Amino acid sequence: RQVIEIANHIVREQKLTCIMITHNMQHALDYGDKILVLNHGKIVRQISGHEKNNFTAEKLAVLLHAAAA
């Protein structure tokens, strides 16, 4: 968690673009400005802005499970 916090601080402070790959739904929601849902290497859904703010980790997990089916 500490490494993610440090990386997040550097990204925000220096206004960098950063790609984070995670299977932790809560981290994706907490740290991502835009979430890309991939299935076999293809983007099947983009979530950002107001829509992202209305997601929970559980709802995101359900979406990912549906995309994999």
Gaussian input, Z-matrix of N, CA and C with variables (Angstrom, degrees):
# hf/3-21g

backbone

0 1
 N
 C     1     B1
 C     2     B2     1     A1
 N     3     B3     2     A2     1     D1
 C     4     B4     3     A3     2     D2
 C     5     B5     4     A4     3     D3
 N     6     B6     5     A5     4     D4
 C     7     B7     6     A6     5     D5
 C     8     B8     7     A7     6     D6
 N     9     B9     8     A8     7     D7
 C    10    B10     9     A9     8     D8
 C    11    B11    10    A10     9     D9
 N    12    B12    11    A11    10    D10
 C    13    B13    12    A12    11    D11
 C    14    B14    13    A13    12    D12
 N    15    B15    14    A14    13    D13
 C    16    B16    15    A15    14    D14
 C    17    B17    16    A16    15    D15
 N    18    B18    17    A17    16    D16
 C    19    B19    18    A18    17    D17
 C    20    B20    19    A19    18    D18
 N    21    B21    20    A20    19    D19
 C    22    B22    21    A21    20    D20
 C    23    B23    22    A22    21    D21
 N    24    B24    23    A23    22    D22
 C    25    B25    24    A24    23    D23
 C    26    B26    25    A25    24    D24
 N    27    B27    26    A26    25    D25
 C    28    B28    27    A27    26    D26
 C    29    B29    28    A28    27    D27
 N    30    B30    29    A29    28    D28
 C    31    B31    30    A30    29    D29
 C    32    B32    31    A31    30    D30
 N    33    B33    32    A32    31    D31
 C    34    B34    33    A33    32    D32
 C    35    B35    34    A34    33    D33
 N    36    B36    35    A35    34    D34
 C    37    B37    36    A36    35    D35
 C    38    B38    37    A37    36    D36
 N    39    B39    38    A38    37    D37
 C    40    B40    39    A39    38    D38
 C    41    B41    40    A40    39    D39
 N    42    B42    41    A41    40    D40
 C    43    B43    42    A42    41    D41
 C    44    B44    43    A43    42    D42
 N    45    B45    44    A44    43    D43
 C    46    B46    45    A45    44    D44
 C    47    B47    46    A46    45    D45
 N    48    B48    47    A47    46    D46
 C    49    B49    48    A48    47    D47
 C    50    B50    49    A49    48    D48
 N    51    B51    50    A50    49    D49
 C    52    B52    51    A51    50    D50
 C    53    B53    52    A52    51    D51
 N    54    B54    53    A53    52    D52
 C    55    B55    54    A54    53    D53
 C    56    B56    55    A55    54    D54
 N    57    B57    56    A56    55    D55
 C    58    B58    57    A57    56    D56
 C    59    B59    58    A58    57    D57
 N    60    B60    59    A59    58    D58
 C    61    B61    60    A60    59    D59
 C    62    B62    61    A61    60    D60
 N    63    B63    62    A62    61    D61
 C    64    B64    63    A63    62    D62
 C    65    B65    64    A64    63    D63
 N    66    B66    65    A65    64    D64
 C    67    B67    66    A66    65    D65
 C    68    B68    67    A67    66    D66
 N    69    B69    68    A68    67    D67
 C    70    B70    69    A69    68    D68
 C    71    B71    70    A70    69    D69
 N    72    B72    71    A71    70    D70
 C    73    B73    72    A72    71    D71
 C    74    B74    73    A73    72    D72
 N    75    B75    74    A74    73    D73
 C    76    B76    75    A75    74    D74
 C    77    B77    76    A76    75    D75
 N    78    B78    77    A77    76    D76
 C    79    B79    78    A78    77    D77
 C    80    B80    79    A79    78    D78
 N    81    B81    80    A80    79    D79
 C    82    B82    81    A81    80    D80
 C    83    B83    82    A82    81    D81
 N    84    B84    83    A83    82    D82
 C    85    B85    84    A84    83    D83
 C    86    B86    85    A85    84    D84
 N    87    B87    86    A86    85    D85
 C    88    B88    87    A87    86    D86
 C    89    B89    88    A88    87    D87
 N    90    B90    89    A89    88    D88
 C    91    B91    90    A90    89    D89
 C    92    B92    91    A91    90    D90
 N    93    B93    92    A92    91    D91
 C    94    B94    93    A93    92    D92
 C    95    B95    94    A94    93    D93
 N    96    B96    95    A95    94    D94
 C    97    B97    96    A96    95    D95
 C    98    B98    97    A97    96    D96
 N    99    B99    98    A98    97    D97
 C   100   B100    99    A99    98    D98
 C   101   B101   100   A100    99    D99
 N   102   B102   101   A101   100   D100
 C   103   B103   102   A102   101   D101
 C   104   B104   103   A103   102   D102
 N   105   B105   104   A104   103   D103
 C   106   B106   105   A105   104   D104
 C   107   B107   106   A106   105   D105
 N   108   B108   107   A107   106   D106
 C   109   B109   108   A108   107   D107
 C   110   B110   109   A109   108   D108
 N   111   B111   110   A110   109   D109
 C   112   B112   111   A111   110   D110
 C   113   B113   112   A112   111   D111
 N   114   B114   113   A113   112   D112
 C   115   B115   114   A114   113   D113
 C   116   B116   115   A115   114   D114
 N   117   B117   116   A116   115   D115
 C   118   B118   117   A117   116   D116
 C   119   B119   118   A118   117   D117
 N   120   B120   119   A119   118   D118
 C   121   B121   120   A120   119   D119
 C   122   B122   121   A121   120   D120
 N   123   B123   122   A122   121   D121
 C   124   B124   123   A123   122   D122
 C   125   B125   124   A124   123   D123
 N   126   B126   125   A125   124   D124
 C   127   B127   126   A126   125   D125
 C   128   B128   127   A127   126   D126
 N   129   B129   128   A128   127   D127
 C   130   B130   129   A129   128   D128
 C   131   B131   130   A130   129   D129
 N   132   B132   131   A131   130   D130
 C   133   B133   132   A132   131   D131
 C   134   B134   133   A133   132   D132
 N   135   B135   134   A134   133   D133
 C   136   B136   135   A135   134   D134
 C   137   B137   136   A136   135   D135
 N   138   B138   137   A137   136   D136
 C   139   B139   138   A138   137   D137
 C   140   B140   139   A139   138   D138
 N   141   B141   140   A140   139   D139
 C   142   B142   141   A141   140   D140
 C   143   B143   142   A142   141   D141
 N   144   B144   143   A143   142   D142
 C   145   B145   144   A144   143   D143
 C   146   B146   145   A145   144   D144
 N   147   B147   146   A146   145   D145
 C   148   B148   147   A147   146   D146
 C   149   B149   148   A148   147   D147
 N   150   B150   149   A149   148   D148
 C   151   B151   150   A150   149   D149
 C   152   B152   151   A151   150   D150
 N   153   B153   152   A152   151   D151
 C   154   B154   153   A153   152   D152
 C   155   B155   154   A154   153   D153
 N   156   B156   155   A155   154   D154
 C   157   B157   156   A156   155   D155
 C   158   B158   157   A157   156   D156
 N   159   B159   158   A158   157   D157
 C   160   B160   159   A159   158   D158
 C   161   B161   160   A160   159   D159
 N   162   B162   161   A161   160   D160
 C   163   B163   162   A162   161   D161
 C   164   B164   163   A163   162   D162
 N   165   B165   164   A164   163   D163
 C   166   B166   165   A165   164   D164
 C   167   B167   166   A166   165   D165
 N   168   B168   167   A167   166   D166
 C   169   B169   168   A168   167   D167
 C   170   B170   169   A169   168   D168
 N   171   B171   170   A170   169   D169
 C   172   B172   171   A171   170   D170
 C   173   B173   172   A172   171   D171
 N   174   B174   173   A173   172   D172
 C   175   B175   174   A174   173   D173
 C   176   B176   175   A175   174   D174
 N   177   B177   176   A176   175   D175
 C   178   B178   177   A177   176   D176
 C   179   B179   178   A178   177   D177
 N   180   B180   179   A179   178   D178
 C   181   B181   180   A180   179   D179
 C   182   B182   181   A181   180   D180
 N   183   B183   182   A182   181   D181
 C   184   B184   183   A183   182   D182
 C   185   B185   184   A184   183   D183
 N   186   B186   185   A185   184   D184
 C   187   B187   186   A186   185   D185
 C   188   B188   187   A187   186   D186
 N   189   B189   188   A188   187   D187
 C   190   B190   189   A189   188   D188
 C   191   B191   190   A190   189   D189
 N   192   B192   191   A191   190   D190
 C   193   B193   192   A192   191   D191
 C   194   B194   193   A193   192   D192
 N   195   B195   194   A194   193   D193
 C   196   B196   195   A195   194   D194
 C   197   B197   196   A196   195   D195
 N   198   B198   197   A197   196   D196
 C   199   B199   198   A198   197   D197
 C   200   B200   199   A199   198   D198
 N   201   B201   200   A200   199   D199
 C   202   B202   201   A201   200   D200
 C   203   B203   202   A202   201   D201
 N   204   B204   203   A203   202   D202
 C   205   B205   204   A204   203   D203
 C   206   B206   205   A205   204   D204

   B1=1.4560
   B2=1.5387
   B3=1.3157
   B4=1.4646
   B5=1.5319
   B6=1.3199
   B7=1.4659
   B8=1.5329
   B9=1.3291
   B10=1.4634
   B11=1.5161
   B12=1.3214
   B13=1.4672
   B14=1.5250
   B15=1.3276
   B16=1.4732
   B17=1.5249
   B18=1.3277
   B19=1.4698
   B20=1.5224
   B21=1.3175
   B22=1.4663
   B23=1.5337
   B24=1.3114
   B25=1.4702
   B26=1.5379
   B27=1.3284
   B28=1.4665
   B29=1.5291
   B30=1.3211
   B31=1.4669
   B32=1.5189
   B33=1.3305
   B34=1.4712
   B35=1.5335
   B36=1.3187
   B37=1.4626
   B38=1.5229
   B39=1.3284
   B40=1.4612
   B41=1.5312
   B42=1.3396
   B43=1.4596
   B44=1.5287
   B45=1.3259
   B46=1.4603
   B47=1.5244
   B48=1.3014
   B49=1.4553
   B50=1.5126
   B51=1.3111
   B52=1.4583
   B53=1.5243
   B54=1.3058
   B55=1.4611
   B56=1.5219
   B57=1.3179
   B58=1.4608
   B59=1.5245
   B60=1.2969
   B61=1.4625
   B62=1.5155
   B63=1.3252
   B64=1.4561
   B65=1.5215
   B66=1.2994
   B67=1.4570
   B68=1.5250
   B69=1.3184
   B70=1.4586
   B71=1.5315
   B72=1.3153
   B73=1.4634
   B74=1.5302
   B75=1.3258
   B76=1.4591
   B77=1.5182
   B78=1.3381
   B79=1.4709
   B80=1.5210
   B81=1.3301
   B82=1.4703
   B83=1.5160
   B84=1.3240
   B85=1.4648
   B86=1.5271
   B87=1.3203
   B88=1.4684
   B89=1.5212
   B90=1.3350
   B91=1.4600
   B92=1.5236
   B93=1.3067
   B94=1.4592
   B95=1.5169
   B96=1.3212
   B97=1.4657
   B98=1.5186
   B99=1.3299
   B100=1.4614
   B101=1.5208
   B102=1.3275
   B103=1.4559
   B104=1.5182
   B105=1.3193
   B106=1.4577
   B107=1.5219
   B108=1.3073
   B109=1.4634
   B110=1.5163
   B111=1.3324
   B112=1.4487
   B113=1.5192
   B114=1.3308
   B115=1.4499
   B116=1.5238
   B117=1.3213
   B118=1.4640
   B119=1.5263
   B120=1.3278
   B121=1.4572
   B122=1.5105
   B123=1.3217
   B124=1.4664
   B125=1.5258
   B126=1.3320
   B127=1.4577
   B128=1.5260
   B129=1.3414
   B130=1.4660
   B131=1.5278
   B132=1.3320
   B133=1.4737
   B134=1.5142
   B135=1.3235
   B136=1.4691
   B137=1.5170
   B138=1.3143
   B139=1.4593
   B140=1.5277
   B141=1.3191
   B142=1.4623
   B143=1.5206
   B144=1.3055
   B145=1.4553
   B146=1.5149
   B147=1.3162
   B148=1.4654
   B149=1.5289
   B150=1.3270
   B151=1.4633
   B152=1.5257
   B153=1.3287
   B154=1.4650
   B155=1.5162
   B156=1.3219
   B157=1.4633
   B158=1.5191
   B159=1.3305
   B160=1.4620
   B161=1.5264
   B162=1.3353
   B163=1.4553
   B164=1.5281
   B165=1.3269
   B166=1.4587
   B167=1.5219
   B168=1.3155
   B169=1.4581
   B170=1.5297
   B171=1.3172
   B172=1.4671
   B173=1.5308
   B174=1.3209
   B175=1.4715
   B176=1.5294
   B177=1.3147
   B178=1.4564
   B179=1.5183
   B180=1.3253
   B181=1.4598
   B182=1.5182
   B183=1.3324
   B184=1.4654
   B185=1.5272
   B186=1.3206
   B187=1.4736
   B188=1.5256
   B189=1.3209
   B190=1.4557
   B191=1.5313
   B192=1.3074
   B193=1.4574
   B194=1.5362
   B195=1.3197
   B196=1.4749
   B197=1.5329
   B198=1.3337
   B199=1.4640
   B200=1.5246
   B201=1.3164
   B202=1.4632
   B203=1.5311
   B204=1.3168
   B205=1.4815
   B206=1.4996
   A1=110.47
   A2=115.60
   A3=120.14
   A4=111.34
   A5=117.85
   A6=121.28
   A7=110.01
   A8=116.59
   A9=120.34
   A10=110.47
   A11=117.80
   A12=121.43
   A13=111.37
   A14=116.81
   A15=120.78
   A16=110.17
   A17=116.42
   A18=120.18
   A19=110.67
   A20=117.14
   A21=121.49
   A22=111.06
   A23=116.63
   A24=120.90
   A25=110.61
   A26=116.56
   A27=120.80
   A28=110.69
   A29=117.08
   A30=121.42
   A31=110.64
   A32=116.88
   A33=121.00
   A34=111.48
   A35=116.33
   A36=120.97
   A37=111.75
   A38=116.90
   A39=120.83
   A40=112.41
   A41=116.63
   A42=122.42
   A43=111.68
   A44=114.71
   A45=121.89
   A46=110.62
   A47=115.31
   A48=121.29
   A49=106.94
   A50=115.68
   A51=120.78
   A52=108.78
   A53=116.28
   A54=121.27
   A55=107.37
   A56=115.82
   A57=121.79
   A58=107.87
   A59=116.06
   A60=120.58
   A61=106.81
   A62=115.80
   A63=119.74
   A64=111.13
   A65=114.87
   A66=121.12
   A67=109.17
   A68=116.02
   A69=121.47
   A70=107.97
   A71=115.79
   A72=121.36
   A73=112.03
   A74=116.88
   A75=119.24
   A76=111.35
   A77=117.39
   A78=120.06
   A79=110.68
   A80=116.93
   A81=120.38
   A82=110.52
   A83=116.44
   A84=120.40
   A85=112.10
   A86=116.68
   A87=120.62
   A88=113.12
   A89=116.93
   A90=119.91
   A91=114.33
   A92=117.87
   A93=119.32
   A94=112.76
   A95=116.06
   A96=121.00
   A97=109.65
   A98=115.01
   A99=121.84
   A100=106.93
   A101=116.32
   A102=121.70
   A103=107.95
   A104=115.31
   A105=121.05
   A106=107.73
   A107=116.46
   A108=122.07
   A109=107.01
   A110=116.20
   A111=121.58
   A112=110.66
   A113=115.68
   A114=121.85
   A115=106.90
   A116=116.25
   A117=122.06
   A118=110.96
   A119=116.70
   A120=122.23
   A121=116.16
   A122=117.29
   A123=120.43
   A124=110.24
   A125=115.45
   A126=120.31
   A127=108.51
   A128=115.23
   A129=119.45
   A130=111.73
   A131=116.60
   A132=119.52
   A133=109.58
   A134=116.16
   A135=123.10
   A136=107.72
   A137=115.48
   A138=120.19
   A139=107.51
   A140=116.42
   A141=119.65
   A142=109.67
   A143=114.96
   A144=121.95
   A145=114.05
   A146=115.39
   A147=121.95
   A148=111.32
   A149=116.30
   A150=119.76
   A151=110.68
   A152=117.40
   A153=121.37
   A154=111.04
   A155=116.22
   A156=120.32
   A157=112.63
   A158=117.52
   A159=121.55
   A160=112.98
   A161=117.61
   A162=120.62
   A163=110.53
   A164=114.75
   A165=122.02
   A166=106.89
   A167=116.79
   A168=120.37
   A169=110.15
   A170=116.56
   A171=120.60
   A172=111.31
   A173=116.85
   A174=120.91
   A175=110.55
   A176=117.18
   A177=121.40
   A178=110.50
   A179=118.02
   A180=121.79
   A181=111.58
   A182=117.26
   A183=121.61
   A184=110.31
   A185=116.62
   A186=121.30
   A187=110.68
   A188=117.39
   A189=120.98
   A190=111.40
   A191=116.14
   A192=120.20
   A193=110.15
   A194=116.26
   A195=120.55
   A196=110.53
   A197=117.17
   A198=120.60
   A199=110.90
   A200=116.68
   A201=121.21
   A202=111.87
   A203=117.13
   A204=119.95
   A205=112.18
   D1=-37.92
   D2=-179.02
   D3=-63.91
   D4=-39.82
   D5=178.79
   D6=-63.11
   D7=-42.63
   D8=179.20
   D9=-63.70
   D10=-41.64
   D11=179.01
   D12=-62.44
   D13=-42.31
   D14=178.99
   D15=-65.43
   D16=-46.41
   D17=178.78
   D18=-60.53
   D19=-43.47
   D20=179.06
   D21=-60.94
   D22=-41.05
   D23=178.61
   D24=-62.20
   D25=-45.93
   D26=-179.71
   D27=-63.93
   D28=-44.55
   D29=-179.72
   D30=-60.36
   D31=-47.39
   D32=-178.92
   D33=-67.30
   D34=-44.33
   D35=-176.84
   D36=-64.27
   D37=-41.62
   D38=-175.96
   D39=-98.11
   D40=4.96
   D41=178.28
   D42=52.65
   D43=51.36
   D44=-179.00
   D45=-94.65
   D46=157.40
   D47=168.81
   D48=-93.86
   D49=132.98
   D50=-177.21
   D51=-137.57
   D52=137.13
   D53=175.08
   D54=-106.40
   D55=123.82
   D56=177.90
   D57=-116.34
   D58=125.91
   D59=176.79
   D60=-105.70
   D61=124.22
   D62=-177.45
   D63=-148.61
   D64=155.48
   D65=171.65
   D66=-107.21
   D67=4.58
   D68=179.18
   D69=-92.32
   D70=105.81
   D71=-175.35
   D72=-60.62
   D73=-38.24
   D74=-178.70
   D75=-67.64
   D76=-38.61
   D77=176.51
   D78=-63.33
   D79=-41.47
   D80=178.42
   D81=-58.23
   D82=-43.83
   D83=-179.65
   D84=-71.17
   D85=-39.37
   D86=-176.60
   D87=-71.93
   D88=-36.98
   D89=-171.04
   D90=-110.10
   D91=-17.98
   D92=-175.48
   D93=-89.35
   D94=137.77
   D95=171.07
   D96=-83.65
   D97=-31.72
   D98=179.62
   D99=-138.25
   D100=133.97
   D101=178.60
   D102=-111.54
   D103=128.70
   D104=176.19
   D105=-109.90
   D106=126.12
   D107=176.80
   D108=-96.85
   D109=121.98
   D110=-178.05
   D111=-109.56
   D112=146.73
   D113=172.06
   D114=-138.09
   D115=115.59
   D116=-176.32
   D117=54.00
   D118=42.06
   D119=175.72
   D120=79.88
   D121=1.31
   D122=179.53
   D123=-111.25
   D124=139.79
   D125=178.27
   D126=-72.14
   D127=121.24
   D128=178.50
   D129=-108.51
   D130=-11.66
   D131=178.72
   D132=-164.37
   D133=140.12
   D134=172.07
   D135=-116.44
   D136=136.52
   D137=179.99
   D138=-131.14
   D139=125.97
   D140=178.61
   D141=-155.93
   D142=176.59
   D143=174.75
   D144=55.49
   D145=-136.61
   D146=-175.91
   D147=-60.43
   D148=-38.73
   D149=179.65
   D150=-60.50
   D151=-44.19
   D152=179.77
   D153=-62.08
   D154=-38.43
   D155=-178.61
   D156=-64.85
   D157=-22.18
   D158=179.55
   D159=-91.93
   D160=-1.02
   D161=179.85
   D162=-87.15
   D163=149.89
   D164=168.83
   D165=-113.27
   D166=165.86
   D167=177.71
   D168=-59.97
   D169=-38.43
   D170=179.96
   D171=-65.70
   D172=-43.41
   D173=179.55
   D174=-65.05
   D175=-38.36
   D176=177.95
   D177=-66.57
   D178=-40.67
   D179=177.56
   D180=-61.56
   D181=-40.82
   D182=177.48
   D183=-63.10
   D184=-42.68
   D185=178.17
   D186=-61.48
   D187=-43.66
   D188=179.62
   D189=-65.46
   D190=-40.77
   D191=178.70
   D192=-62.73
   D193=-42.04
   D194=179.54
   D195=-65.65
   D196=-37.22
   D197=-179.35
   D198=-67.63
   D199=-29.97
   D200=-178.23
   D201=-81.32
   D202=-15.63
   D203=-176.59
   D204=-77.81

